[in-house]
Amino acid sequence: MREYEVLRLLARRLGNREIATRLHLSPRTVEKHVASLLTKTGLPNRTALSELAETTPEH
């Protein structure tokens, strides 16, 4: 669930600190979520994740 929330905020081009503040997490936790998303999707970087998030419908 948190990874999905991080993904949605990546679509807004927010940095780790901004995402951490909005979700009440540490920036390091956000980094781990981003790394996990990159591994799961096979995408090369957070820009690609942002583009994916923009095309993913919200629940």
Order of alpha helices (4+ residues) and beta strands (2+ residues): alpha-alpha-alpha-alpha
